[in-house]
Amino acid sequence: MATEIRIVLRPQVENGFTPTSFSDLLQQQVSFPGLDQSYVHTLVGVDVAPDGSRAELMIHSEPMHRVQLGAAMRPSFGAPPARIKAFDTDGNELHIGSHPSPLRVFEMVAIGDLHYRVAATDWPNRDPNTGACVGDIDWQHVVLQPIPNPVPEPAPFTAPGGAPTP
C-alpha cells in the first residue's frame, strides 16, 4: 500500500535553501535515513520556505513490486527510464514495474514465456499542455496484444518413404 511521507529539512549552511534547491530531484527515487529500504521512495513535491530556512519534501512511498524473474517484462530496445503499468486489451493488469525505457506502439515485449505487441500507450498523469507530471508517479500505461507464435516452428521433414525424421 502506497503512503505519502513529509520530511522537513533545515539547511546547515548560512544562506539556506533556494526555491529550486530540490527541483532536479522531482519524480526521482530518493533515500533518506530512517526510510524503509524495502520501499521505493519518489520525491513528488517540495515546499521551500520564502526565507530558505526550511524545505518540506513530499515523498510517495510504495512497496517494491516483487515480480518472479520468469514473469518479468523485457523491453526490446533502450531509451529513458520509465515506470510502466501494462494491461491486456480487456483492461486486466499484466505487469507493473520500473524498466529501462518507455515502450512504443508496435514494440514487442515478453512477460515470461508469453509475447506481446504494444497496441497503445498513454501517460495519464501528464498535463496534455505542458507534458509535466501532475500525479504522484509518472506512469506509462500500455495496452498489450498477445502474439500467438512470435517465431514459427519449423515443419517436420518427411522422408520420401513417408516417415517423418526428427
N, C-alpha and C positions, 0 to 999 in steps of 0.2 A: 504494500500500500504506500503510495506516494505521500510525502509530507512537505510542508513549507517550513523552513528554518530561517530565523533572522539572527544575524550576528552583528554586534556593534563593535566597531574598531575605533581606537583613539590613536592618532599619529604619534610617533616617537621622534618626530622632527619638529623644529620650531615653526615652519611655515604651514604645516597641516596638509590636509588633502585638497586637491583641486576638483572642480566639478567633473573632470574627465579621468580622475585617478583610476577608476576600475572599468572604464568603458571598453577597453580592449579585451576584457575577460568575460563580457556578457555572452551568454549561450555557450560558454566553455565549461568543461568539467573542472572543478576546484577541489582542494583538500585543505582542511584546517584542523589543528589539534582538537581532539575531542569528538570529531565527526566519525561515525561508524564507517569503517573501511569496507564493509560488505555492501555498502550502498553506493550508488552513483549520485554525485552532488553536482548540480548545474547552477551556475550563477544566473539568475533571471532578472534581477533588479538591483539598483544601487540608489541610495539617497544620501548625498553628501550635504552636511550642514553648510549654510551660507558662509560661515566664518572658517570652514575647513577643520573644525575641532573634532569632528567625528564623521564616520561613514557607517550607514546601516546597509548590510548586504542581505538580499533576499535570495535564498538558496532552495531550489527544488531538489528533494532527495527521494530516491526510489530504490528499492532493492535491485541488485543486479539480476538480470534475467538469466536463469540457468537453462541453457539450451544444450541438449545432447549433441555431442560433436557430430554424430552421424546425421543429425537433423539441421545442421547449420546451413544457412544460405551462403552461397559463394558467388559474388558478382563476377561477371566475365572480364571487365576491364576497369582500370583505376581512374579516379578523379577525386575531388574534395570529399572529406568525411561526411557521413550522413547518418541520422537516426531514422530508421525505416520501420514502418508497420506494413506488412504485406497481407493482402486479403485475396480470397478467390472471387470468382465472378458473382457468387451468391452473397458476398459480404462477410463470409466466415474468416476469422483471423487465422492466418497460416504461420506468421513469424513476426517477432518484434526483436530489434537489436540495433547495435551500432555497427556500421560497416564502413569500409574504406572509401566508398564512393556512393553518390546518389545513383539511382537506377534510371534508365532511359527507356522510352517506349521501344518495343521490338527487341530489347536486350534479352538474352537467355540467361536464366539462373537455375540453380538446383537447390532443393531443400531435401537433404538426404539423398535417396535414390530417385526422387521424382524431379522431372524437368519442367520448367515453365518459361513462358514468354511474357514479358511485361506488356500488358494491354493498355494501361493508363497510369499516369502519375498525377499527384496533387500535393500541394503544400498548404494544408488547411489553416495553419497558424500564421500564414504570411499575409500582410496587408497587400491587397491587389494593386494599390497605387505606388507604394514605396518598396515593396519586397521585404520589409523588415518583419521580423517575428513578433507577433502580438500576443502569443500564448506562452505557456510555461516552457515548452520544448518545441524546437523547430522540426517537427516530424515530417517526413515524406511518406505519404500514403501511396501504395502501389497496388494495382489490381493485376493478378497473375492468372494467365490461362494455361492449363496443362498442355504439355506437348506429349502425345501418346508414346511415340517411339522416336526420340531425337536422333538415334543412329540406327538405321535399318539393319536387321540381322541378315547375314548373307544366306542365300538359298542353298540348301544342301545339294551337292553334286550327285547326280545319279549316273552310275556307270552304264555302259552300253548293255550290260546283262540285266539291268533293272534294279539292282541292289544299290541303295544309297551308300556312299562312302562317308566316313566321318570327317 
